[in-house]
């Protein structure tokens, strides 16, 4: 399993979420987990995928970072910037 973290300006969240859903549907990918948090004026999305290929493709498309998932509560919160 892989986690992708994407940081989106809060003002663009709605537009980006629509784009993400459309991309996921078009490519036949289904995330296994989706969380969000806030860091300053950015919304931090954390999306888990079953396969590294799906995670890497999503990360490339939405300028995210792909990594093995962390464990424990609050894992989607970013480090202080």
mmCIF file of the N, C-alpha and C atoms, coordinates in Angstrom:
data_MODEL
# 
_entry.id   MODEL 
# 
loop_
_atom_site.group_PDB 
_atom_site.id 
_atom_site.type_symbol 
_atom_site.label_atom_id 
_atom_site.label_alt_id 
_atom_site.label_comp_id 
_atom_site.label_asym_id 
_atom_site.label_entity_id 
_atom_site.label_seq_id 
_atom_site.pdbx_PDB_ins_code 
_atom_site.Cartn_x 
_atom_site.Cartn_y 
_atom_site.Cartn_z 
_atom_site.occupancy 
_atom_site.B_iso_or_equiv 
_atom_site.pdbx_formal_charge 
_atom_site.auth_seq_id 
_atom_site.auth_comp_id 
_atom_site.auth_asym_id 
_atom_site.auth_atom_id 
_atom_site.pdbx_PDB_model_num 
ATOM 1   N N  . UNK A 1 1  ? 0.849   -1.176 0.000   1.00 0.00 ? 1  UNK A N  1 
ATOM 2   C CA . UNK A 1 1  ? 0.000   0.000  0.000   1.00 0.00 ? 1  UNK A CA 1 
ATOM 3   C C  . UNK A 1 1  ? 0.896   1.242  0.000   1.00 0.00 ? 1  UNK A C  1 
ATOM 4   N N  . UNK A 1 2  ? 0.446   2.276  -0.681  1.00 0.00 ? 2  UNK A N  1 
ATOM 5   C CA . UNK A 1 2  ? 1.184   3.535  -0.774  1.00 0.00 ? 2  UNK A CA 1 
ATOM 6   C C  . UNK A 1 2  ? 0.261   4.694  -0.423  1.00 0.00 ? 2  UNK A C  1 
ATOM 7   N N  . UNK A 1 3  ? 0.843   5.740  0.139   1.00 0.00 ? 3  UNK A N  1 
ATOM 8   C CA . UNK A 1 3  ? 0.116   6.957  0.470   1.00 0.00 ? 3  UNK A CA 1 
ATOM 9   C C  . UNK A 1 3  ? 0.649   8.095  -0.376  1.00 0.00 ? 3  UNK A C  1 
ATOM 10  N N  . UNK A 1 4  ? -0.266  8.893  -0.900  1.00 0.00 ? 4  UNK A N  1 
ATOM 11  C CA . UNK A 1 4  ? 0.104   10.092 -1.638  1.00 0.00 ? 4  UNK A CA 1 
ATOM 12  C C  . UNK A 1 4  ? -0.389  11.292 -0.842  1.00 0.00 ? 4  UNK A C  1 
ATOM 13  N N  . UNK A 1 5  ? 0.492   12.262 -0.652  1.00 0.00 ? 5  UNK A N  1 
ATOM 14  C CA . UNK A 1 5  ? 0.138   13.502 0.010   1.00 0.00 ? 5  UNK A CA 1 
ATOM 15  C C  . UNK A 1 5  ? 0.158   14.614 -1.020  1.00 0.00 ? 5  UNK A C  1 
ATOM 16  N N  . UNK A 1 6  ? -0.966  15.344 -1.088  1.00 0.00 ? 6  UNK A N  1 
ATOM 17  C CA . UNK A 1 6  ? -1.107  16.449 -2.031  1.00 0.00 ? 6  UNK A CA 1 
ATOM 18  C C  . UNK A 1 6  ? -1.497  17.684 -1.233  1.00 0.00 ? 6  UNK A C  1 
ATOM 19  N N  . UNK A 1 7  ? -0.790  18.777 -1.475  1.00 0.00 ? 7  UNK A N  1 
ATOM 20  C CA . UNK A 1 7  ? -1.119  20.052 -0.823  1.00 0.00 ? 7  UNK A CA 1 
ATOM 21  C C  . UNK A 1 7  ? -1.812  20.951 -1.843  1.00 0.00 ? 7  UNK A C  1 
ATOM 22  N N  . UNK A 1 8  ? -2.993  21.432 -1.475  1.00 0.00 ? 8  UNK A N  1 
ATOM 23  C CA . UNK A 1 8  ? -3.830  22.217 -2.383  1.00 0.00 ? 8  UNK A CA 1 
ATOM 24  C C  . UNK A 1 8  ? -4.197  23.537 -1.698  1.00 0.00 ? 8  UNK A C  1 
ATOM 25  N N  . UNK A 1 9  ? -4.068  24.674 -2.389  1.00 0.00 ? 9  UNK A N  1 
ATOM 26  C CA . UNK A 1 9  ? -4.559  25.917 -1.794  1.00 0.00 ? 9  UNK A CA 1 
ATOM 27  C C  . UNK A 1 9  ? -6.042  25.763 -1.453  1.00 0.00 ? 9  UNK A C  1 
ATOM 28  N N  . UNK A 1 10 ? -6.414  26.187 -0.260  1.00 0.00 ? 10 UNK A N  1 
ATOM 29  C CA . UNK A 1 10 ? -7.800  26.015 0.200   1.00 0.00 ? 10 UNK A CA 1 
ATOM 30  C C  . UNK A 1 10 ? -8.795  26.595 -0.798  1.00 0.00 ? 10 UNK A C  1 
ATOM 31  N N  . UNK A 1 11 ? -8.448  27.687 -1.420  1.00 0.00 ? 11 UNK A N  1 
ATOM 32  C CA . UNK A 1 11 ? -9.361  28.330 -2.375  1.00 0.00 ? 11 UNK A CA 1 
ATOM 33  C C  . UNK A 1 11 ? -9.631  27.453 -3.601  1.00 0.00 ? 11 UNK A C  1 
ATOM 34  N N  . UNK A 1 12 ? -8.704  26.540 -3.918  1.00 0.00 ? 12 UNK A N  1 
ATOM 35  C CA . UNK A 1 12 ? -8.830  25.668 -5.095  1.00 0.00 ? 12 UNK A CA 1 
ATOM 36  C C  . UNK A 1 12 ? -9.341  24.269 -4.756  1.00 0.00 ? 12 UNK A C  1 
ATOM 37  N N  . UNK A 1 13 ? -9.680  24.011 -3.501  1.00 0.00 ? 13 UNK A N  1 
ATOM 38  C CA . UNK A 1 13 ? -10.017 22.653 -3.073  1.00 0.00 ? 13 UNK A CA 1 
ATOM 39  C C  . UNK A 1 13 ? -11.161 22.040 -3.874  1.00 0.00 ? 13 UNK A C  1 
ATOM 40  N N  . UNK A 1 14 ? -12.234 22.751 -4.035  1.00 0.00 ? 14 UNK A N  1 
ATOM 41  C CA . UNK A 1 14 ? -13.395 22.201 -4.741  1.00 0.00 ? 14 UNK A CA 1 
ATOM 42  C C  . UNK A 1 14 ? -13.037 21.793 -6.170  1.00 0.00 ? 14 UNK A C  1 
ATOM 43  N N  . UNK A 1 15 ? -12.353 22.667 -6.881  1.00 0.00 ? 15 UNK A N  1 
ATOM 44  C CA . UNK A 1 15 ? -11.954 22.387 -8.265  1.00 0.00 ? 15 UNK A CA 1 
ATOM 45  C C  . UNK A 1 15 ? -11.016 21.183 -8.321  1.00 0.00 ? 15 UNK A C  1 
ATOM 46  N N  . UNK A 1 16 ? -10.064 21.115 -7.397  1.00 0.00 ? 16 UNK A N  1 
ATOM 47  C CA . UNK A 1 16 ? -9.106  20.008 -7.380  1.00 0.00 ? 16 UNK A CA 1 
ATOM 48  C C  . UNK A 1 16 ? -9.779  18.679 -7.034  1.00 0.00 ? 16 UNK A C  1 
ATOM 49  N N  . UNK A 1 17 ? -10.732 18.705 -6.121  1.00 0.00 ? 17 UNK A N  1 
ATOM 50  C CA . UNK A 1 17 ? -11.440 17.473 -5.751  1.00 0.00 ? 17 UNK A CA 1 
ATOM 51  C C  . UNK A 1 17 ? -12.228 16.923 -6.942  1.00 0.00 ? 17 UNK A C  1 
ATOM 52  N N  . UNK A 1 18 ? -12.857 17.794 -7.697  1.00 0.00 ? 18 UNK A N  1 
ATOM 53  C CA . UNK A 1 18 ? -13.589 17.363 -8.898  1.00 0.00 ? 18 UNK A CA 1 
ATOM 54  C C  . UNK A 1 18 ? -12.614 16.757 -9.901  1.00 0.00 ? 18 UNK A C  1 
ATOM 55  N N  . UNK A 1 19 ? -11.466 17.402 -10.083 1.00 0.00 ? 19 UNK A N  1 
ATOM 56  C CA . UNK A 1 19 ? -10.461 16.879 -11.017 1.00 0.00 ? 19 UNK A CA 1 
ATOM 57  C C  . UNK A 1 19 ? -9.941  15.516 -10.553 1.00 0.00 ? 19 UNK A C  1 
ATOM 58  N N  . UNK A 1 20 ? -9.703  15.377 -9.255  1.00 0.00 ? 20 UNK A N  1 
ATOM 59  C CA . UNK A 1 20 ? -9.219  14.101 -8.724  1.00 0.00 ? 20 UNK A CA 1 
ATOM 60  C C  . UNK A 1 20 ? -10.232 12.987 -8.924  1.00 0.00 ? 20 UNK A C  1 
ATOM 61  N N  . UNK A 1 21 ? -11.496 13.266 -8.601  1.00 0.00 ? 21 UNK A N  1 
ATOM 62  C CA . UNK A 1 21 ? -12.533 12.241 -8.764  1.00 0.00 ? 21 UNK A CA 1 
ATOM 63  C C  . UNK A 1 21 ? -12.657 11.830 -10.225 1.00 0.00 ? 21 UNK A C  1 
ATOM 64  N N  . UNK A 1 22 ? -12.630 12.797 -11.130 1.00 0.00 ? 22 UNK A N  1 
ATOM 65  C CA . UNK A 1 22 ? -12.706 12.490 -12.558 1.00 0.00 ? 22 UNK A CA 1 
ATOM 66  C C  . UNK A 1 22 ? -11.528 11.647 -13.025 1.00 0.00 ? 22 UNK A C  1 
ATOM 67  N N  . UNK A 1 23 ? -10.329 11.995 -12.554 1.00 0.00 ? 23 UNK A N  1 
ATOM 68  C CA . UNK A 1 23 ? -9.130  11.252 -12.924 1.00 0.00 ? 23 UNK A CA 1 
ATOM 69  C C  . UNK A 1 23 ? -9.192  9.831  -12.385 1.00 0.00 ? 23 UNK A C  1 
ATOM 70  N N  . UNK A 1 24 ? -9.576  9.684  -11.120 1.00 0.00 ? 24 UNK A N  1 
ATOM 71  C CA . UNK A 1 24 ? -9.689  8.347  -10.522 1.00 0.00 ? 24 UNK A CA 1 
ATOM 72  C C  . UNK A 1 24 ? -10.684 7.486  -11.292 1.00 0.00 ? 24 UNK A C  1 
ATOM 73  N N  . UNK A 1 25 ? -11.849 8.046  -11.600 1.00 0.00 ? 25 UNK A N  1 
ATOM 74  C CA . UNK A 1 25 ? -12.866 7.302  -12.345 1.00 0.00 ? 25 UNK A CA 1 
ATOM 75  C C  . UNK A 1 25 ? -12.372 6.927  -13.734 1.00 0.00 ? 25 UNK A C  1 
ATOM 76  N N  . UNK A 1 26 ? -11.766 7.875  -14.428 1.00 0.00 ? 26 UNK A N  1 
ATOM 77  C CA . UNK A 1 26 ? -11.278 7.645  -15.788 1.00 0.00 ? 26 UNK A CA 1 
ATOM 78  C C  . UNK A 1 26 ? -10.217 6.545  -15.825 1.00 0.00 ? 26 UNK A C  1 
ATOM 79  N N  . UNK A 1 27 ? -9.369  6.503  -14.803 1.00 0.00 ? 27 UNK A N  1 
ATOM 80  C CA . UNK A 1 27 ? -8.274  5.533  -14.769 1.00 0.00 ? 27 UNK A CA 1 
ATOM 81  C C  . UNK A 1 27 ? -8.610  4.249  -14.023 1.00 0.00 ? 27 UNK A C  1 
ATOM 82  N N  . UNK A 1 28 ? -9.803  4.171  -13.455 1.00 0.00 ? 28 UNK A N  1 
ATOM 83  C CA . UNK A 1 28 ? -10.236 2.953  -12.774 1.00 0.00 ? 28 UNK A CA 1 
ATOM 84  C C  . UNK A 1 28 ? -9.535  2.690  -11.453 1.00 0.00 ? 28 UNK A C  1 
ATOM 85  N N  . UNK A 1 29 ? -9.029  3.753  -10.806 1.00 0.00 ? 29 UNK A N  1 
ATOM 86  C CA . UNK A 1 29 ? -8.372  3.610  -9.507  1.00 0.00 ? 29 UNK A CA 1 
ATOM 87  C C  . UNK A 1 29 ? -9.351  3.942  -8.397  1.00 0.00 ? 29 UNK A C  1 
ATOM 88  N N  . UNK A 1 30 ? -9.276  3.185  -7.316  1.00 0.00 ? 30 UNK A N  1 
ATOM 89  C CA . UNK A 1 30 ? -10.124 3.441  -6.149  1.00 0.00 ? 30 UNK A CA 1 
ATOM 90  C C  . UNK A 1 30 ? -9.231  3.537  -4.918  1.00 0.00 ? 30 UNK A C  1 
ATOM 91  N N  . UNK A 1 31 ? -9.160  4.709  -4.309  1.00 0.00 ? 31 UNK A N  1 
ATOM 92  C CA . UNK A 1 31 ? -8.347  4.826  -3.092  1.00 0.00 ? 31 UNK A CA 1 
ATOM 93  C C  . UNK A 1 31 ? -8.915  3.937  -1.988  1.00 0.00 ? 31 UNK A C  1 
ATOM 94  N N  . UNK A 1 32 ? -8.027  3.471  -1.109  1.00 0.00 ? 32 UNK A N  1 
ATOM 95  C CA . UNK A 1 32 ? -8.480  2.672  0.023   1.00 0.00 ? 32 UNK A CA 1 
ATOM 96  C C  . UNK A 1 32 ? -8.742  3.549  1.240   1.00 0.00 ? 32 UNK A C  1 
ATOM 97  N N  . UNK A 1 33 ? -8.191  4.749  1.243   1.00 0.00 ? 33 UNK A N  1 
ATOM 98  C CA . UNK A 1 33 ? -8.386  5.677  2.361   1.00 0.00 ? 33 UNK A CA 1 
ATOM 99  C C  . UNK A 1 33 ? -8.148  7.088  1.877   1.00 0.00 ? 33 UNK A C  1 
ATOM 100 N N  . UNK A 1 34 ? -8.899  8.025  2.417   1.00 0.00 ? 34 UNK A N  1 
ATOM 101 C CA . UNK A 1 34 ? -8.766  9.432  2.033   1.00 0.00 ? 34 UNK A CA 1 
ATOM 102 C C  . UNK A 1 34 ? -8.961  10.280 3.287   1.00 0.00 ? 34 UNK A C  1 
ATOM 103 N N  . UNK A 1 35 ? -7.977  11.117 3.604   1.00 0.00 ? 35 UNK A N  1 
ATOM 104 C CA . UNK A 1 35 ? -8.056  12.021 4.751   1.00 0.00 ? 35 UNK A CA 1 
ATOM 105 C C  . UNK A 1 35 ? -7.670  13.425 4.303   1.00 0.00 ? 35 UNK A C  1 
ATOM 106 N N  . UNK A 1 36 ? -8.046  14.395 5.101   1.00 0.00 ? 36 UNK A N  1 
ATOM 107 C CA . UNK A 1 36 ? -7.570  15.744 4.826   1.00 0.00 ? 36 UNK A CA 1 
ATOM 108 C C  . UNK A 1 36 ? -7.327  16.492 6.128   1.00 0.00 ? 36 UNK A C  1 
ATOM 109 N N  . UNK A 1 37 ? -6.417  17.428 6.068   1.00 0.00 ? 37 UNK A N  1 
ATOM 110 C CA . UNK A 1 37 ? -6.069  18.287 7.188   1.00 0.00 ? 37 UNK A CA 1 
ATOM 111 C C  . UNK A 1 37 ? -5.759  19.669 6.635   1.00 0.00 ? 37 UNK A C  1 
ATOM 112 N N  . UNK A 1 38 ? -5.335  20.554 7.484   1.00 0.00 ? 38 UNK A N  1 
ATOM 113 C CA . UNK A 1 38 ? -5.061  21.918 7.049   1.00 0.00 ? 38 UNK A CA 1 
ATOM 114 C C  . UNK A 1 38 ? -3.695  22.334 7.572   1.00 0.00 ? 38 UNK A C  1 
ATOM 115 N N  . UNK A 1 39 ? -2.972  23.050 6.748   1.00 0.00 ? 39 UNK A N  1 
ATOM 116 C CA . UNK A 1 39 ? -1.678  23.602 7.120   1.00 0.00 ? 39 UNK A CA 1 
ATOM 117 C C  . UNK A 1 39 ? -1.594  25.004 6.531   1.00 0.00 ? 39 UNK A C  1 
ATOM 118 N N  . UNK A 1 40 ? -1.810  25.998 7.369   1.00 0.00 ? 40 UNK A N  1 
ATOM 119 C CA . UNK A 1 40 ? -1.825  27.372 6.869   1.00 0.00 ? 40 UNK A CA 1 
ATOM 120 C C  . UNK A 1 40 ? -2.966  27.568 5.896   1.00 0.00 ? 40 UNK A C  1 
ATOM 121 N N  . UNK A 1 41 ? -2.657  28.081 4.715   1.00 0.00 ? 41 UNK A N  1 
ATOM 122 C CA . UNK A 1 41 ? -3.690  28.317 3.702   1.00 0.00 ? 41 UNK A CA 1 
ATOM 123 C C  . UNK A 1 41 ? -3.837  27.136 2.747   1.00 0.00 ? 41 UNK A C  1 
ATOM 124 N N  . UNK A 1 42 ? -3.220  25.995 3.088   1.00 0.00 ? 42 UNK A N  1 
ATOM 125 C CA . UNK A 1 42 ? -3.293  24.797 2.245   1.00 0.00 ? 42 UNK A CA 1 
ATOM 126 C C  . UNK A 1 42 ? -4.099  23.700 2.925   1.00 0.00 ? 42 UNK A C  1 
ATOM 127 N N  . UNK A 1 43 ? -4.795  22.933 2.107   1.00 0.00 ? 43 UNK A N  1 
ATOM 128 C CA . UNK A 1 43 ? -5.449  21.715 2.564   1.00 0.00 ? 43 UNK A CA 1 
ATOM 129 C C  . UNK A 1 43 ? -4.513  20.570 2.174   1.00 0.00 ? 43 UNK A C  1 
ATOM 130 N N  . UNK A 1 44 ? -4.253  19.687 3.114   1.00 0.00 ? 44 UNK A N  1 
ATOM 131 C CA . UNK A 1 44 ? -3.341  18.564 2.884   1.00 0.00 ? 44 UNK A CA 1 
ATOM 132 C C  . UNK A 1 44 ? -4.183  17.304 2.754   1.00 0.00 ? 44 UNK A C  1 
ATOM 133 N N  . UNK A 1 45 ? -4.150  16.725 1.569   1.00 0.00 ? 45 UNK A N  1 
ATOM 134 C CA . UNK A 1 45 ? -4.903  15.507 1.278   1.00 0.00 ? 45 UNK A CA 1 
ATOM 135 C C  . UNK A 1 45 ? -3.963  14.318 1.365   1.00 0.00 ? 45 UNK A C  1 
ATOM 136 N N  . UNK A 1 46 ? -4.404  13.270 2.029   1.00 0.00 ? 46 UNK A N  1 
ATOM 137 C CA . UNK A 1 46 ? -3.635  12.041 2.160   1.00 0.00 ? 46 UNK A CA 1 
ATOM 138 C C  . UNK A 1 46 ? -4.494  10.915 1.589   1.00 0.00 ? 46 UNK A C  1 
ATOM 139 N N  . UNK A 1 47 ? -3.990  10.288 0.532   1.00 0.00 ? 47 UNK A N  1 
ATOM 140 C CA . UNK A 1 47 ? -4.773  9.299  -0.206  1.00 0.00 ? 47 UNK A CA 1 
ATOM 141 C C  . UNK A 1 47 ? -3.974  7.995  -0.280  1.00 0.00 ? 47 UNK A C  1 
ATOM 142 N N  . UNK A 1 48 ? -4.554  6.898  0.203   1.00 0.00 ? 48 UNK A N  1 
ATOM 143 C CA . UNK A 1 48 ? -3.909  5.585  0.155   1.00 0.00 ? 48 UNK A CA 1 
ATOM 144 C C  . UNK A 1 48 ? -4.402  4.810  -1.059  1.00 0.00 ? 48 UNK A C  1 
ATOM 145 N N  . UNK A 1 49 ? -3.472  4.082  -1.676  1.00 0.00 ? 49 UNK A N  1 
ATOM 146 C CA . UNK A 1 49 ? -3.782  3.204  -2.808  1.00 0.00 ? 49 UNK A CA 1 
ATOM 147 C C  . UNK A 1 49 ? -3.234  1.817  -2.531  1.00 0.00 ? 49 UNK A C  1 
ATOM 148 N N  . UNK A 1 50 ? -3.869  0.801  -3.092  1.00 0.00 ? 50 UNK A N  1 
ATOM 149 C CA . UNK A 1 50 ? -3.416  -0.582 -2.923  1.00 0.00 ? 50 UNK A CA 1 
ATOM 150 C C  . UNK A 1 50 ? -2.089  -0.833 -3.639  1.00 0.00 ? 50 UNK A C  1 
ATOM 151 N N  . UNK A 1 51 ? -1.904  -0.180 -4.771  1.00 0.00 ? 51 UNK A N  1 
ATOM 152 C CA . UNK A 1 51 ? -0.703  -0.452 -5.562  1.00 0.00 ? 51 UNK A CA 1 
ATOM 153 C C  . UNK A 1 51 ? 0.183   0.792  -5.682  1.00 0.00 ? 51 UNK A C  1 
ATOM 154 N N  . UNK A 1 52 ? 1.474   0.522  -5.787  1.00 0.00 ? 52 UNK A N  1 
ATOM 155 C CA . UNK A 1 52 ? 2.433   1.605  -5.984  1.00 0.00 ? 52 UNK A CA 1 
ATOM 156 C C  . UNK A 1 52 ? 2.190   2.291  -7.325  1.00 0.00 ? 52 UNK A C  1 
ATOM 157 N N  . UNK A 1 53 ? 1.794   1.530  -8.352  1.00 0.00 ? 53 UNK A N  1 
ATOM 158 C CA . UNK A 1 53 ? 1.566   2.116  -9.676  1.00 0.00 ? 53 UNK A CA 1 
ATOM 159 C C  . UNK A 1 53 ? 0.452   3.155  -9.627  1.00 0.00 ? 53 UNK A C  1 
ATOM 160 N N  . UNK A 1 54 ? -0.650  2.844  -8.943  1.00 0.00 ? 54 UNK A N  1 
ATOM 161 C CA . UNK A 1 54 ? -1.755  3.797  -8.827  1.00 0.00 ? 54 UNK A CA 1 
ATOM 162 C C  . UNK A 1 54 ? -1.310  5.028  -8.045  1.00 0.00 ? 54 UNK A C  1 
ATOM 163 N N  . UNK A 1 55 ? -0.583  4.809  -6.960  1.00 0.00 ? 55 UNK A N  1 
ATOM 164 C CA . UNK A 1 55 ? -0.113  5.930  -6.145  1.00 0.00 ? 55 UNK A CA 1 
ATOM 165 C C  . UNK A 1 55 ? 0.830   6.824  -6.937  1.00 0.00 ? 55 UNK A C  1 
ATOM 166 N N  . UNK A 1 56 ? 1.756   6.233  -7.654  1.00 0.00 ? 56 UNK A N  1 
ATOM 167 C CA . UNK A 1 56 ? 2.718   7.021  -8.427  1.00 0.00 ? 56 UNK A CA 1 
ATOM 168 C C  . UNK A 1 56 ? 2.019   7.812  -9.529  1.00 0.00 ? 56 UNK A C  1 
ATOM 169 N N  . UNK A 1 57 ? 1.058   7.197  -10.192 1.00 0.00 ? 57 UNK A N  1 
ATOM 170 C CA . UNK A 1 57 ? 0.318   7.900  -11.254 1.00 0.00 ? 57 UNK A CA 1 
ATOM 171 C C  . UNK A 1 57 ? -0.464  9.075  -10.668 1.00 0.00 ? 57 UNK A C  1 
ATOM 172 N N  . UNK A 1 58 ? -1.122  8.870  -9.535  1.00 0.00 ? 58 UNK A N  1 
ATOM 173 C CA . UNK A 1 58 ? -1.879  9.937  -8.880  1.00 0.00 ? 58 UNK A CA 1 
ATOM 174 C C  . UNK A 1 58 ? -0.937  11.055 -8.428  1.00 0.00 ? 58 UNK A C  1 
ATOM 175 N N  . UNK A 1 59 ? 0.197   10.681 -7.850  1.00 0.00 ? 59 UNK A N  1 
ATOM 176 C CA . UNK A 1 59 ? 1.173   11.670 -7.393  1.00 0.00 ? 59 UNK A CA 1 
ATOM 177 C C  . UNK A 1 59 ? 1.699   12.505 -8.563  1.00 0.00 ? 59 UNK A C  1 
ATOM 178 N N  . UNK A 1 60 ? 1.995   11.859 -9.680  1.00 0.00 ? 60 UNK A N  1 
ATOM 179 C CA . UNK A 1 60 ? 2.468   12.605 -10.861 1.00 0.00 ? 60 UNK A CA 1 
ATOM 180 C C  . UNK A 1 60 ? 1.402   13.570 -11.355 1.00 0.00 ? 60 UNK A C  1 
ATOM 181 N N  . UNK A 1 61 ? 0.168   13.100 -11.442 1.00 0.00 ? 61 UNK A N  1 
ATOM 182 C CA . UNK A 1 61 ? -0.908  13.938 -11.990 1.00 0.00 ? 61 UNK A CA 1 
ATOM 183 C C  . UNK A 1 61 ? -1.229  15.133 -11.101 1.00 0.00 ? 61 UNK A C  1 
ATOM 184 N N  . UNK A 1 62 ? -1.166  14.945 -9.770  1.00 0.00 ? 62 UNK A N  1 
ATOM 185 C CA . UNK A 1 62 ? -1.594  16.006 -8.855  1.00 0.00 ? 62 UNK A CA 1 
ATOM 186 C C  . UNK A 1 62 ? -0.438  16.586 -8.041  1.00 0.00 ? 62 UNK A C  1 
ATOM 187 N N  . UNK A 1 63 ? 0.780   16.422 -8.551  1.00 0.00 ? 63 UNK A N  1 
ATOM 188 C CA . UNK A 1 63 ? 1.970   17.018 -7.945  1.00 0.00 ? 63 UNK A CA 1 
ATOM 189 C C  . UNK A 1 63 ? 2.082   16.661 -6.463  1.00 0.00 ? 63 UNK A C  1 
ATOM 190 N N  . UNK A 1 64 ? 1.912   15.374 -6.181  1.00 0.00 ? 64 UNK A N  1 
ATOM 191 C CA . UNK A 1 64 ? 1.955   14.908 -4.795  1.00 0.00 ? 64 UNK A CA 1 
ATOM 192 C C  . UNK A 1 64 ? 3.223   14.140 -4.495  1.00 0.00 ? 64 UNK A C  1 
ATOM 193 N N  . UNK A 1 65 ? 3.326   13.688 -3.259  1.00 0.00 ? 65 UNK A N  1 
ATOM 194 C CA . UNK A 1 65 ? 4.453   12.883 -2.801  1.00 0.00 ? 65 UNK A CA 1 
ATOM 195 C C  . UNK A 1 65 ? 3.929   11.497 -2.448  1.00 0.00 ? 65 UNK A C  1 
ATOM 196 N N  . UNK A 1 66 ? 4.564   10.468 -2.986  1.00 0.00 ? 66 UNK A N  1 
ATOM 197 C CA . UNK A 1 66 ? 4.158   9.094  -2.718  1.00 0.00 ? 66 UNK A CA 1 
ATOM 198 C C  . UNK A 1 66 ? 5.147   8.454  -1.760  1.00 0.00 ? 66 UNK A C  1 
ATOM 199 N N  . UNK A 1 67 ? 4.623   7.709  -0.771  1.00 0.00 ? 67 UNK A N  1 
ATOM 200 C CA . UNK A 1 67 ? 5.463   7.037  0.222   1.00 0.00 ? 67 UNK A CA 1 
ATOM 201 C C  . UNK A 1 67 ? 4.679   5.884  0.828   1.00 0.00 ? 67 UNK A C  1 
ATOM 202 N N  . UNK A 1 68 ? 5.377   4.970  1.491   1.00 0.00 ? 68 UNK A N  1 
ATOM 203 C CA . UNK A 1 68 ? 4.645   3.945  2.244   1.00 0.00 ? 68 UNK A CA 1 
ATOM 204 C C  . UNK A 1 68 ? 3.809   4.631  3.321   1.00 0.00 ? 68 UNK A C  1 
ATOM 205 N N  . UNK A 1 69 ? 2.639   4.086  3.642   1.00 0.00 ? 69 UNK A N  1 
ATOM 206 C CA . UNK A 1 69 ? 1.787   4.746  4.639   1.00 0.00 ? 69 UNK A CA 1 
ATOM 207 C C  . UNK A 1 69 ? 2.406   4.717  6.032   1.00 0.00 ? 69 UNK A C  1 
ATOM 208 N N  . UNK A 1 70 ? 2.209   5.803  6.755   1.00 0.00 ? 70 UNK A N  1 
ATOM 209 C CA . UNK A 1 70 ? 2.610   5.860  8.166   1.00 0.00 ? 70 UNK A CA 1 
ATOM 210 C C  . UNK A 1 70 ? 1.520   5.178  8.970   1.00 0.00 ? 70 UNK A C  1 
ATOM 211 N N  . UNK A 1 71 ? 1.769   4.975  10.235  1.00 0.00 ? 71 UNK A N  1 
ATOM 212 C CA . UNK A 1 71 ? 0.742   4.356  11.061  1.00 0.00 ? 71 UNK A CA 1 
ATOM 213 C C  . UNK A 1 71 ? 0.409   5.286  12.212  1.00 0.00 ? 71 UNK A C  1 
ATOM 214 N N  . UNK A 1 72 ? -0.764  5.075  12.782  1.00 0.00 ? 72 UNK A N  1 
ATOM 215 C CA . UNK A 1 72 ? -1.161  5.838  13.959  1.00 0.00 ? 72 UNK A CA 1 
ATOM 216 C C  . UNK A 1 72 ? -2.099  6.975  13.628  1.00 0.00 ? 72 UNK A C  1 
ATOM 217 N N  . UNK A 1 73 ? -2.762  7.489  14.645  1.00 0.00 ? 73 UNK A N  1 
ATOM 218 C CA . UNK A 1 73 ? -3.715  8.574  14.446  1.00 0.00 ? 73 UNK A CA 1 
ATOM 219 C C  . UNK A 1 73 ? -3.012  9.858  14.030  1.00 0.00 ? 73 UNK A C  1 
ATOM 220 N N  . UNK A 1 74 ? -3.725  10.660 13.255  1.00 0.00 ? 74 UNK A N  1 
ATOM 221 C CA . UNK A 1 74 ? -3.209  11.948 12.845  1.00 0.00 ? 74 UNK A CA 1 
ATOM 222 C C  . UNK A 1 74 ? -2.112  11.877 11.805  1.00 0.00 ? 74 UNK A C  1 
ATOM 223 N N  . UNK A 1 75 ? -1.998  10.733 11.125  1.00 0.00 ? 75 UNK A N  1 
ATOM 224 C CA . UNK A 1 75 ? -0.908  10.540 10.198  1.00 0.00 ? 75 UNK A CA 1 
ATOM 225 C C  . UNK A 1 75 ? -0.960  11.460 8.990   1.00 0.00 ? 75 UNK A C  1 
ATOM 226 N N  . UNK A 1 76 ? -2.121  12.050 8.728   1.00 0.00 ? 76 UNK A N  1 
ATOM 227 C CA . UNK A 1 76 ? -2.267  12.900 7.550   1.00 0.00 ? 76 UNK A CA 1 
ATOM 228 C C  . UNK A 1 76 ? -1.857  14.323 7.820   1.00 0.00 ? 76 UNK A C  1 
ATOM 229 N N  . UNK A 1 77 ? -1.524  14.669 9.023   1.00 0.00 ? 77 UNK A N  1 
ATOM 230 C CA . UNK A 1 77 ? -1.154  16.030 9.335   1.00 0.00 ? 77 UNK A CA 1 
ATOM 231 C C  . UNK A 1 77 ? 0.295   16.274 8.946   1.00 0.00 ? 77 UNK A C  1 
ATOM 232 N N  . UNK A 1 78 ? 0.566   17.374 8.269   1.00 0.00 ? 78 UNK A N  1 
ATOM 233 C CA . UNK A 1 78 ? 1.925   17.649 7.812   1.00 0.00 ? 78 UNK A CA 1 
ATOM 234 C C  . UNK A 1 78 ? 2.807   18.138 8.951   1.00 0.00 ? 78 UNK A C  1 
ATOM 235 N N  . UNK A 1 79 ? 4.098   18.038 8.753   1.00 0.00 ? 79 UNK A N  1 
ATOM 236 C CA . UNK A 1 79 ? 5.032   18.627 9.712   1.00 0.00 ? 79 UNK A CA 1 
ATOM 237 C C  . UNK A 1 79 ? 4.912   20.141 9.641   1.00 0.00 ? 79 UNK A C  1 
ATOM 238 N N  . UNK A 1 80 ? 5.254   20.818 10.689  1.00 0.00 ? 80 UNK A N  1 
ATOM 239 C CA . UNK A 1 80 ? 5.185   22.284 10.725  1.00 0.00 ? 80 UNK A CA 1 
ATOM 240 C C  . UNK A 1 80 ? 6.042   22.854 9.607   1.00 0.00 ? 80 UNK A C  1 
ATOM 241 N N  . UNK A 1 81 ? 5.511   23.847 8.937   1.00 0.00 ? 81 UNK A N  1 
ATOM 242 C CA . UNK A 1 81 ? 6.258   24.469 7.829   1.00 0.00 ? 81 UNK A CA 1 
ATOM 243 C C  . UNK A 1 81 ? 6.851   25.768 8.274   1.00 0.00 ? 81 UNK A C  1 
# 
